[in-house]
Structure formats: structure tokens, C-alpha cells
């Protein structure tokens, strides 16, 4: 499992902008450490942030927005897909899976119109991946082949 996340990875998983995350840091809702001018967050800090009752509704709203926007967009110019995985896994495994998807989305560096969101709902880890159908299919194939 990855032990340190940067602010861009937390933004990717939550759907929040880095500016919003910096506001959460300033207010004390997101704990982290600045190392060499870059914010770094441990597994525990990210997990605590995701489960904070002041933050959780915002993450849930971002996740719903990804799905609803996908369904509402009738003017797509490329074939697109939205995959929702509800996995009954512990926190350690959930963070490993989130790491995998973060790395895959980052590796595509903006291509494929990818969006990835992650949340924990009790013992369920919800992963939402949306983007161009061929790119999402490639990532899902890698996920199941790992």
C-alpha cells in the first residue's frame, strides 16, 4: 500500500480542487505535512479526511455528480463509459485499489477524459471511473489482470 499521497492524488480521489483541499488544510479538516514545498498525506490522514462528517457529504455529492453528469450528457462526441465498483474490502485493500486507479489515471495524463473518485461507505470501497470507453476498458483490464 502506498503510504504517502500528494495533494493532486487526494484531489483526484475526492473530486475536490487542490484549492478546496488547501482550504480544508487551513481549517484543520485535512491533516498533512509540507515537505519541500509539497503537501504530503499519510494513509491515516487521507482515511480520516474521507470519513470526516464535515467532508463526507461533499465527497458523496462529487461522486453523484460524476454519475449524473455522465447520464445527462447527451452530446458525447466519443464513446464513453462509467464504471462503478462497490467492493467489500478492508481499508488496506481499498487504499491499494485506489492507488492502482490513481496511478492509471495519472499515467494517461489527461487523455481519455478520465475522472476517478473514491469513497468509503462502511465496509464498502466505492470506485467510480469515467472516461473514453477504450481507455476505461484498458484500465479495467489491467485491474482484473493484476
C-alpha positions in Angstrom: 0.0 0.0 0.0 1.2 3.5 -0.8 2.0 5.4 2.4 2.2 9.0 1.1 -0.3 10.9 -1.1 0.3 14.3 -2.7 -2.4 16.9 -3.0 -3.1 16.1 -6.6 -3.9 12.4 -5.8 -6.2 13.4 -3.0 -7.9 15.8 -5.4 -8.3 13.1 -8.0 -9.9 10.7 -5.4 -12.3 13.2 -4.0 -13.2 15.3 -7.0 -12.3 18.4 -5.0 -9.9 21.0 -6.4 -6.5 21.5 -4.9 -7.7 25.0 -3.8 -10.6 23.4 -1.9 -8.2 20.9 -0.3 -5.9 23.7 0.8 -8.9 25.4 2.4 -9.6 22.1 4.2 -5.9 22.0 5.3 -6.2 25.6 6.6 -9.3 24.8 8.6 -7.7 21.6 10.1 -10.1 19.1 8.4 -7.3 17.7 6.3 -4.0 17.0 8.2 -0.8 16.8 6.3 2.8 17.9 6.2 4.5 20.1 3.8 7.8 18.6 2.6 10.0 20.6 0.3 7.0 22.8 -0.6 4.8 19.9 -1.5 1.9 18.7 0.7 2.1 15.0 1.8 -0.6 13.0 3.4 -0.4 9.5 5.1 -2.9 6.7 4.6 -4.3 7.5 8.1 -4.7 11.2 7.3 -6.4 10.5 4.0 -8.7 7.9 5.6 -9.6 10.3 8.5 -10.4 13.1 5.9 -12.6 10.8 3.9 -14.6 9.8 6.9 -14.9 13.2 8.5 -18.6 14.0 8.8 -17.9 17.6 7.6 -16.3 16.3 4.4 -18.1 13.1 3.6 -21.2 14.7 2.2 -19.1 16.7 -0.2 -17.3 13.6 -1.5 -20.6 11.9 -1.9 -22.0 14.8 -3.8 -19.0 14.8 -6.1 -19.4 11.1 -6.8 -23.1 11.5 -7.6 -22.3 14.4 -9.9 -19.9 12.3 -11.9 -22.6 9.7 -12.4 -25.4 12.1 -13.1 -23.3 14.3 -15.4 -22.5 11.1 -17.4 -26.1 10.2 -17.7 -27.3 13.7 -18.5 -24.7 14.3 -21.2 -26.5 13.5 -24.5 -23.9 15.3 -26.7 -21.0 13.0 -26.2 -18.6 13.0 -29.3 -16.7 9.9 -28.2 -17.9 6.5 -26.8 -17.8 6.9 -23.1 -18.4 4.6 -20.1 -18.8 5.0 -16.4 -17.8 2.1 -14.2 -18.9 1.9 -10.5 -17.2 -0.8 -8.3 -18.6 -1.4 -4.9 -16.0 -3.6 -3.2 -16.4 -5.3 0.2 -12.7 -4.9 1.3 -10.9 -3.6 4.3 -9.2 -0.2 4.4 -5.8 -1.5 3.4 -7.1 -3.3 0.3 -9.3 -0.3 -0.5 -6.3 2.1 -0.5 -4.3 -0.4 -2.6 -7.1 -0.3 -5.2 -7.4 3.5 -5.0 -3.6 3.7 -5.5 -3.9 1.5 -8.6 -6.6 3.7 -10.2 -4.8 6.9 -9.3 -1.7 5.6 -11.0 -3.6 4.6 -14.1 -5.4 7.9 -14.4 -2.2 9.8 -13.8 -0.4 7.7 -16.4 -2.9 8.8 -19.0 -2.0 12.4 -18.2 -5.3 13.9 -19.2 -6.0 11.7 -22.2 -9.3 9.8 -22.4 -11.2 12.4 -20.4 -10.8 10.3 -17.3 -12.4 11.0 -13.9 -11.8 8.9 -10.9 -13.5 9.2 -7.5 -13.1 7.1 -4.4 -15.1 6.8 -1.1 -15.5 4.5 1.8 -19.1 3.7 2.9 -18.9 1.5 5.9 -17.1 -1.7 4.8 -17.5 -0.8 1.1 -14.9 0.9 -1.1 -16.6 2.7 -4.0 -14.5 3.4 -7.1 -16.0 5.4 -9.9 -14.1 5.6 -13.2 -15.5 7.6 -16.1 -13.9 8.3 -19.5 -13.5 7.3 -23.1 -14.7 3.7 -23.5 -11.4 2.4 -24.9 -9.3 3.9 -22.1 -11.6 2.8 -19.3 -11.7 -0.7 -20.8 -7.9 -0.8 -20.9 -7.6 0.3 -17.2 -10.3 -2.2 -16.1 -8.5 -5.0 -18.0 -5.3 -4.1 -16.1 -7.2 -4.0 -12.8 -8.6 -7.5 -13.3 -5.3 -8.9 -14.6 -3.2 -7.6 -11.7 
